[in-house]
Amino acid sequence: MRGFVPTPEAIVDRMVYRLFRGRAIDGGVTVLDPGCGEGLFIDGVIRWCKKHRRPIPRIVGVELHPGRSTAAKERFKSYRSVEIRHTDFLVDSFEKFDYIIGNPPYVSIGHLDEAEKRSYRSRYEAAKGRFDLYMLFFEQGMRQLQDGGRLVFITPEKYLYVDTARALRVLLSQKRLAELSFVREDAFEGYVTYPLITVIENKARAEKTHVALRDGSTKEIELKGCGSSWLAGLSGGDNKDGAVSLQALCSRISCGVATGADSVFVRQSEGVESALAPFAYPTIAGRQLRVDADEYKSVDVMLIPYGKDGKLLSEASLGALKDYLKAPKIKERLLARTCSERKPWYSFHDNMPFSDILRPKILCKDITSRPRFWVDRQGTIVPRHSVYYIVPKNPADLDGLTTYLNSKPAAIWLAQNCQRAANGFLRLQSSVLKRMPIPAKLTEVER
């Protein structure tokens, strides 16, 4: 069932309409659904043909899952022009088609084994970084499209802006990207995927792409072909002149510490024994940062088995912390972590960059309803994995940067460039924060 989510009939019909819009359809054209499941899009094509009194074209459905391919064969056994192939669209060879339509599987790299990753990376330009299978379906689909042919996919919108999809954006920009139509976020019942309908034509690249936004507005825009994020252009914004990147002003922009066992290493401040105090540092999680509050309060501590140089302390030097961590249930929990296979049993999942963390810095939530930034002026807080921290190279920039990051222009830029999480929330990531433009006049950095 990996990556399979049925497409609602209303969306199927909307996509089939875009597939054939402005085209003369006859029995000689060919249509491919490269991940057909039980045949929802094939049924949609047949439904459209019957409604518009057009002959049903030759339709090929490809499905890897044996149960679903069998169900599709049974469903369309009375249609001589429909063929269902039980095979792998990303591995096998196919003829070219006039039209391609579908909802490719959404399968992230974390669900692939090492052999699959190597195979895909050898076959696909889009298989870069932490790719998703739907990105490869785009590339393979464009390979199988006849000259002048049209492809219509519904996928997550993330390929428009995530760094992983940079190679895919380069490939897409070489074709005519005719339309981007944003679908309401809850269109797939039970899932929040921020869907996007993409229409591609195998023709010379056009100057403008038609964009239909979720608020009902439309626009014609020119998308860059260099692989950079398209989100700012889609939202009507871009980097401004006279700015430097946030990365250029900072020594570190990173998510907080991942222990791999917060239930062990994070304790309430008031309940910590005095013998553990030398290892206890005030800490904060994203849920404790409230966007409607100017201040925050740390009520927890993190027990840290690392020295100020960032190196893991020896067991002999842990004292009371070693006694605490060696309690049977606690040690069992620590040994169950994946990091214990390659690191000492009491280490953190991530390294401990104490030299950066224990400095005056700026904090923000990783997932938030709206961007908000706070100052850790004393540099005493250890952020947990759900908090990002920003360390200016020049401590004198701390207040100026925080003020700008909390400004309306900064909020607009982040809304245009950040990934979407559930319920309209923004997902702040270091890769986005690093390239955020900061007006040079706010800093003391020489440009």
SELUMRO-549707 format. One record per residue (C-alpha): x, y, z. Coordinates in pm, 1 decimal, always signed. Layout:
# SELUMRO-549707
> X Y Z
...
END
This chain:
# SELUMRO-549707
> +0.0 +0.0 +0.0
> +311.4 +218.9 -0.4
> +234.6 +572.7 -122.3
> -118.4 +488.9 -243.7
> -390.2 +747.1 -178.3
> -712.6 +733.7 -388.0
> -797.9 +1057.3 -572.2
> -1147.3 +1203.0 -517.4
> -1368.5 +1187.7 -827.2
> -1415.5 +1565.3 -842.4
> -1038.2 +1614.8 -864.9
> -1009.8 +1338.3 -1126.0
> -1268.1 +1514.5 -1342.6
> -1094.5 +1848.2 -1295.2
> -765.4 +1697.7 -1409.7
> -912.5 +1513.3 -1709.5
> -1068.8 +1841.4 -1820.7
> -724.0 +2003.3 -1814.3
> -573.4 +1704.1 -1991.5
> -797.6 +1737.1 -2297.1
> -880.0 +2109.5 -2287.9
> -845.4 +2263.8 -2633.0
> -753.0 +1932.3 -2794.7
> -929.1 +1721.4 -3058.0
> -960.8 +1373.8 -2909.0
> -1011.8 +1072.1 -3131.7
> -956.5 +699.3 -3111.5
> -601.1 +730.7 -3239.7
> -454.0 +913.6 -2936.5
> -289.8 +735.3 -2644.7
> -325.6 +798.1 -2270.6
> -108.3 +668.7 -1985.4
> -183.6 +649.1 -1614.5
> +155.2 +551.0 -1466.3
> +28.9 +453.9 -1119.8
> -329.1 +363.7 -1195.4
> -428.0 +181.7 -876.1
> -772.7 +40.6 -940.6
> -832.9 +278.6 -1229.6
> -985.5 +602.4 -1100.7
> -822.1 +816.8 -1370.8
> -895.0 +563.6 -1644.1
> -1258.2 +571.8 -1535.9
> -1241.1 +952.9 -1544.6
> -1110.4 +952.6 -1902.4
> -1388.0 +714.2 -2009.7
> -1645.3 +927.6 -1828.6
> -1519.4 +1242.1 -2008.2
> -1530.6 +1068.5 -2347.8
> -1886.5 +950.0 -2295.7
> -1998.7 +1293.3 -2179.4
> -1841.5 +1467.7 -2480.2
> -1930.0 +1190.3 -2726.9
> -1572.7 +1117.2 -2815.3
> -1425.7 +775.2 -2896.0
> -1237.8 +620.3 -2606.6
> -865.5 +644.9 -2682.3
> -611.5 +371.2 -2624.3
> -545.4 +381.4 -2248.3
> -259.1 +210.9 -2066.7
> -263.3 +181.8 -1690.1
> +56.6 +79.6 -1508.4
> +33.2 -57.1 -1156.4
> +303.3 -229.7 -948.3
> +76.4 -356.6 -669.7
> -58.6 -700.3 -773.8
> -393.1 -666.6 -597.1
> -473.6 -328.1 -744.0
> -357.8 -422.5 -1094.4
> -581.5 -731.0 -1081.9
> -875.9 -518.2 -967.2
> -813.7 -270.7 -1251.9
> -797.8 -549.4 -1510.7
> -1128.9 -682.9 -1387.2
> -1284.2 -337.1 -1382.8
> -1201.2 -258.3 -1746.3
> -1213.9 -605.7 -1902.1
> -1504.8 -502.3 -2124.8
> -1304.9 -211.9 -2281.1
> -1087.0 -338.3 -2563.9
> -893.6 -9.6 -2577.4
> -785.4 -29.0 -2211.0
> -471.9 -222.8 -2114.1
> -349.4 -272.0 -1756.2
> +16.8 -360.7 -1709.4
> +142.0 -507.5 -1383.3
> +491.5 -357.4 -1380.1
> +711.2 -81.4 -1233.1
> +682.0 +251.0 -1413.3
> +1011.7 +375.0 -1270.7
> +1210.8 +70.1 -1382.3
> +1063.1 -68.8 -1704.4
> +1069.8 +82.1 -2055.6
> +759.6 +218.2 -2223.9
> +649.3 +365.0 -2554.1
> +564.5 +734.0 -2579.6
> +213.1 +865.5 -2514.9
> +10.4 +1167.3 -2624.2
> -134.9 +1221.8 -2275.4
> -22.1 +1123.8 -1925.8
> -236.2 +1171.1 -1616.0
> -218.8 +1053.1 -1259.5
> -152.2 +1084.1 -889.8
> +201.9 +948.9 -840.7
> +282.0 +773.8 -512.5
> +423.3 +993.1 -236.5
> +707.1 +785.5 -91.1
> +997.6 +961.3 +80.0
> +1352.0 +826.9 +72.9
> +1315.7 +708.6 +431.6
> +1082.1 +431.9 +310.9
> +1324.3 +299.8 +46.9
> +1592.9 +38.7 +101.3
> +1954.2 +102.9 +2.2
> +1930.0 -97.2 -320.5
> +1628.0 +106.5 -431.2
> +1805.3 +433.2 -355.2
> +2110.4 +332.5 -557.9
> +1896.9 +216.5 -848.9
> +1693.3 +536.1 -863.6
> +1998.8 +759.2 -828.8
> +2160.1 +583.9 -1123.5
> +1850.7 +632.0 -1341.1
> +1713.4 +973.8 -1251.3
> +1853.1 +1325.3 -1240.8
> +1579.5 +1419.7 -993.0
> +1694.5 +1152.9 -744.3
> +1903.7 +1396.9 -541.8
> +1927.0 +1431.4 -166.1
> +1616.9 +1317.1 +22.4
> +1401.0 +1274.8 -288.7
> +1043.8 +1148.2 -306.6
> +918.9 +897.8 -564.9
> +664.4 +1140.9 -709.2
> +956.7 +1356.7 -826.1
> +1088.2 +1063.8 -1028.6
> +742.7 +1006.5 -1179.2
> +764.3 +1359.4 -1320.1
> +1098.7 +1285.9 -1484.1
> +994.0 +947.8 -1624.2
> +661.5 +1093.8 -1738.5
> +835.3 +1366.8 -1937.2
> +1054.7 +1101.6 -2100.6
> +745.4 +910.0 -2214.0
> +559.5 +1214.8 -2351.1
> +520.4 +1256.0 -2725.9
> +623.3 +1584.7 -2889.8
> +338.6 +1824.3 -2821.2
> +196.8 +1586.4 -2560.7
> +47.6 +1691.6 -2227.3
> +102.7 +1562.3 -1873.3
> -124.9 +1637.8 -1576.4
> -20.7 +1524.0 -1226.6
> -147.0 +1599.3 -879.8
> +131.3 +1594.1 -618.9
> +235.9 +1777.0 -302.8
> +328.9 +2139.7 -375.1
> +664.7 +2094.4 -198.6
> +855.1 +2037.1 -520.7
> +807.8 +2408.0 -595.9
> +1045.7 +2511.9 -321.5
> +1230.8 +2237.2 -131.0
> +1605.6 +2211.3 -194.0
> +1570.3 +1839.4 -268.9
> +1363.3 +1923.0 -578.3
> +1614.6 +2169.1 -726.7
> +1713.2 +1921.3 -1003.5
> +1346.6 +1851.2 -1078.8
> +1270.8 +2223.6 -1116.8
> +1554.9 +2249.4 -1370.0
> +1404.7 +1959.6 -1568.6
> +1051.8 +2101.5 -1555.2
> +1167.4 +2444.9 -1670.1
> +1296.6 +2288.6 -1992.6
> +937.1 +2206.4 -2094.1
> +631.5 +2425.8 -2122.3
> +501.3 +2447.6 -1767.9
> +151.9 +2547.5 -1872.4
> -35.5 +2560.2 -1543.1
> -3.5 +2529.9 -1167.6
> -335.2 +2493.3 -988.6
> -330.8 +2483.0 -608.3
> -590.3 +2249.7 -455.7
> -739.5 +2304.2 -109.7
> -526.4 +2143.7 +159.3
> -793.8 +1900.9 +284.2
> -896.6 +1775.1 -59.6
> -779.5 +1423.6 +30.8
> -991.9 +1325.4 +328.8
> -778.0 +1229.8 +626.2
> -460.6 +1381.5 +477.3
> -312.8 +1731.4 +472.8
> -89.3 +1731.8 +164.9
> -119.6 +2081.9 +13.1
> -192.2 +1932.3 -329.8
> -97.2 +2093.0 -658.8
> -214.4 +2011.0 -1011.1
> +70.2 +2056.8 -1260.1
> +14.3 +2074.9 -1635.7
> +322.6 +2021.9 -1855.5
> +340.5 +2022.5 -2234.9
> +625.9 +1873.4 -2434.8
> +688.8 +2194.9 -2624.9
> +939.4 +2477.3 -2616.6
> +944.2 +2661.1 -2286.6
> +685.8 +2939.6 -2259.0
> +760.3 +3273.1 -2096.4
> +463.1 +3259.6 -1860.7
> +291.5 +2996.1 -1647.9
> -76.4 +3025.6 -1554.0
> -118.3 +2998.7 -1176.4
> -447.4 +2941.7 -992.8
> -406.5 +3007.4 -619.9
> -614.3 +2864.4 -335.4
> -782.5 +3198.0 -269.0
> -938.3 +3187.1 -616.9
> -706.1 +3443.5 -774.2
> -501.6 +3374.9 -1087.2
> -184.9 +3519.6 -1235.2
> +63.8 +3470.0 -1513.9
> +422.8 +3443.2 -1392.9
> +768.6 +3361.4 -1524.2
> +944.0 +3084.0 -1332.0
> +1320.2 +3070.2 -1304.4
> +1502.3 +2785.8 -1477.7
> +1806.8 +2774.4 -1249.0
> +1650.2 +2538.3 -994.9
> +1598.6 +2797.0 -720.9
> +1271.6 +2802.9 -525.4
> +964.0 +2914.4 -717.1
> +759.3 +2998.9 -409.4
> +860.9 +3364.6 -382.8
> +769.8 +3429.1 -746.3
> +437.2 +3250.1 -703.8
> +359.5 +3467.2 -402.2
> +459.1 +3786.5 -577.7
> +780.8 +3850.8 -384.7
> +1153.7 +3806.2 -423.8
> +1482.1 +3899.6 -263.7
> +1536.0 +4271.6 -240.7
> +1835.2 +4470.4 -350.3
> +2070.3 +4598.7 -84.4
> +2044.1 +4285.3 +126.4
> +2278.2 +4020.1 +257.4
> +2181.3 +3666.1 +347.4
> +2119.7 +3578.7 +710.1
> +2383.7 +3307.4 +672.2
> +2647.3 +3570.1 +590.6
> +2576.1 +3740.4 +922.3
> +2574.1 +3431.9 +1142.3
> +2819.6 +3171.5 +1263.6
> +2545.4 +2911.2 +1303.6
> +2182.4 +2860.4 +1201.2
> +2066.5 +2519.5 +1315.8
> +1793.9 +2316.3 +1480.0
> +1842.5 +2238.1 +1845.6
> +1980.9 +1930.1 +2014.9
> +1834.7 +1586.9 +1935.1
> +1904.0 +1354.4 +2227.8
> +1709.8 +1063.1 +2084.9
> +1558.2 +1016.1 +2432.0
> +1418.5 +1340.7 +2571.5
> +1215.7 +1140.5 +2822.0
> +1550.9 +1046.4 +2980.8
> +1765.2 +1355.8 +2932.8
> +1501.8 +1629.1 +2987.9
> +1372.9 +1678.9 +3341.3
> +1168.1 +1942.4 +3517.8
> +1400.1 +2193.1 +3681.0
> +1247.0 +2161.9 +4025.5
> +1280.0 +1783.6 +4039.3
> +1649.5 +1751.6 +3961.6
> +1870.8 +1610.3 +4236.5
> +2158.0 +1833.7 +4348.3
> +2411.8 +1570.3 +4242.1
> +2291.1 +1608.4 +3881.0
> +2306.4 +1989.6 +3886.9
> +2655.4 +2011.8 +3723.0
> +2513.5 +1837.6 +3415.0
> +2182.7 +2029.3 +3401.7
> +2129.9 +2315.3 +3155.5
> +1807.4 +2513.4 +3106.6
> +1632.7 +2400.4 +2790.7
> +1322.5 +2484.0 +2591.4
> +1102.7 +2308.2 +2334.0
> +905.1 +2458.1 +2048.1
> +571.8 +2404.5 +2221.9
> +694.2 +2628.3 +2507.5
> +749.0 +2924.0 +2273.1
> +414.9 +3104.0 +2233.7
> +383.4 +3332.1 +1932.5
> +150.6 +3562.3 +2128.4
> +402.7 +3614.7 +2409.7
> +705.4 +3844.3 +2414.7
> +882.0 +3639.8 +2680.4
> +946.1 +3271.2 +2734.6
> +1028.8 +3070.6 +3044.1
> +1240.3 +2758.8 +3071.3
> +1094.9 +2515.7 +3324.5
> +1306.6 +2216.8 +3218.9
> +1671.1 +2121.2 +3216.8
> +1865.2 +1895.3 +2984.4
> +2111.5 +1654.0 +3143.9
> +2415.4 +1675.2 +2915.8
> +2698.9 +1417.7 +2925.1
> +2928.9 +1644.9 +2724.6
> +3200.7 +1888.6 +2824.3
> +3209.4 +2255.5 +2724.4
> +3443.3 +2158.0 +2440.1
> +3160.4 +1952.5 +2287.6
> +3331.8 +1620.2 +2352.6
> +3150.7 +1329.8 +2516.8
> +3260.7 +1286.2 +2876.7
> +3406.9 +954.5 +2984.3
> +3188.0 +722.7 +3190.1
> +3429.4 +761.2 +3480.8
> +3371.9 +1138.2 +3492.8
> +2992.0 +1121.1 +3484.6
> +2946.1 +1042.1 +3853.2
> +2582.6 +1076.8 +3955.5
> +2472.6 +1114.0 +3592.8
> +2617.8 +772.1 +3514.0
> +2428.1 +619.7 +3807.8
> +2105.7 +778.8 +3681.2
> +2154.7 +668.3 +3319.1
> +2252.6 +311.1 +3416.5
> +1919.1 +242.8 +3588.5
> +1787.9 -67.2 +3403.7
> +1480.4 +85.2 +3237.9
> +1665.3 +404.5 +3145.6
> +1963.7 +223.1 +2996.1
> +1727.7 -6.3 +2806.0
> +1562.6 +303.3 +2657.5
> +1901.2 +448.5 +2556.7
> +2018.4 +124.9 +2396.3
> +1698.6 +110.9 +2188.2
> +1800.8 +426.9 +1998.8
> +1949.6 +387.6 +1650.9
> +2245.3 +607.8 +1747.1
> +2355.5 +355.0 +2009.8
> +2462.2 +123.6 +1727.1
> +2744.6 +361.0 +1631.0
> +2802.4 +571.8 +1942.3
> +2857.1 +512.7 +2314.3
> +2533.4 +410.5 +2482.3
> +2486.4 +736.7 +2674.3
> +2564.5 +981.9 +2390.0
> +2310.2 +1205.3 +2216.3
> +2168.4 +1133.2 +1875.3
> +2335.5 +1454.5 +1748.4
> +2672.0 +1602.2 +1837.6
> +2680.5 +1873.3 +2103.4
> +2803.5 +2208.9 +1959.9
> +2839.0 +2374.5 +2300.9
> +3062.8 +2652.2 +2170.6
> +2778.1 +2784.2 +1953.2
> +2481.2 +2697.6 +2171.7
> +2605.4 +2869.2 +2487.2
> +2625.3 +3211.6 +2321.7
> +2376.0 +3498.1 +2289.8
> +2139.6 +3385.1 +2016.9
> +1797.6 +3408.0 +1855.8
> +1536.3 +3133.3 +1898.7
> +1233.1 +3032.9 +1691.2
> +990.1 +2741.9 +1664.9
> +1041.0 +2488.4 +1387.8
> +667.1 +2471.4 +1306.0
> +457.4 +2778.1 +1374.1
> +129.5 +2947.7 +1288.2
> +329.7 +3263.2 +1218.4
> +701.9 +3342.7 +1241.2
> +820.6 +3471.4 +1578.4
> +1173.0 +3515.5 +1714.2
> +1301.8 +3551.6 +2070.8
> +1640.6 +3653.6 +2215.8
> +1846.2 +3440.9 +2452.5
> +2061.2 +3731.2 +2562.7
> +2266.2 +3543.6 +2824.1
> +2326.4 +3244.9 +2598.5
> +2223.4 +2995.3 +2865.8
> +1937.8 +2813.6 +2691.3
> +1996.0 +2478.1 +2519.5
> +1731.3 +2455.1 +2244.0
> +1569.5 +2118.4 +2183.9
> +1518.0 +1970.7 +1837.3
> +1188.2 +2156.2 +1781.6
> +1363.2 +2494.5 +1818.6
> +1600.5 +2665.2 +1575.9
> +1878.8 +2888.0 +1701.4
> +2057.7 +3167.2 +1518.0
> +2399.1 +3285.8 +1640.0
> +2512.5 +3623.8 +1495.7
> +2882.6 +3656.6 +1419.2
> +2872.6 +4002.5 +1571.8
> +2689.9 +4014.3 +1908.8
> +2607.1 +4378.8 +1834.5
> +2371.9 +4255.0 +1559.0
> +2156.8 +4054.5 +1801.8
> +1886.5 +4315.2 +1860.9
> +1882.1 +4454.0 +1507.5
> +1845.2 +4108.4 +1355.8
> +1572.5 +4006.6 +1600.4
> +1376.9 +4324.9 +1533.0
> +1393.6 +4267.1 +1158.2
> +1308.9 +3897.1 +1184.5
> +993.7 +3995.7 +1373.4
> +900.4 +4259.9 +1115.1
> +624.0 +4240.5 +855.9
> +864.2 +4224.4 +554.7
> +1041.4 +3928.4 +715.2
> +710.8 +3753.4 +788.3
> +603.3 +3799.2 +425.9
> +932.4 +3658.2 +295.6
> +908.7 +3354.9 +523.2
> +548.9 +3290.4 +420.0
> +663.6 +3298.2 +56.6
> +959.5 +3065.9 +105.4
> +882.0 +2819.7 +385.6
> +727.9 +2478.3 +348.3
> +369.5 +2429.9 +463.2
> +277.3 +2201.6 +749.6
> -73.7 +2099.4 +857.1
> -345.5 +2361.3 +912.2
> -159.0 +2637.5 +728.9
> +138.9 +2635.2 +967.1
> +485.8 +2720.1 +838.7
> +783.6 +2486.5 +867.3
> +1099.6 +2689.7 +932.8
> +1418.9 +2515.5 +822.7
> +1782.7 +2613.3 +839.4
> +1816.6 +2595.6 +458.8
> +1546.6 +2862.0 +424.1
> +1660.1 +3077.1 +714.8
> +2017.4 +3082.4 +582.4
> +1919.0 +3243.9 +253.1
> +1677.7 +3494.7 +404.9
> +1766.4 +3847.0 +283.4
> +1853.2 +4097.9 +556.8
> +1880.6 +4471.2 +480.1
> +2249.9 +4554.4 +507.1
> +2181.3 +4881.4 +688.1
> +2062.2 +4686.0 +993.4
> +2401.4 +4530.3 +1051.1
> +2762.9 +4628.4 +1095.8
> +2885.8 +4378.3 +838.0
> +3092.4 +4514.3 +553.1
> +2946.6 +4411.9 +217.0
END
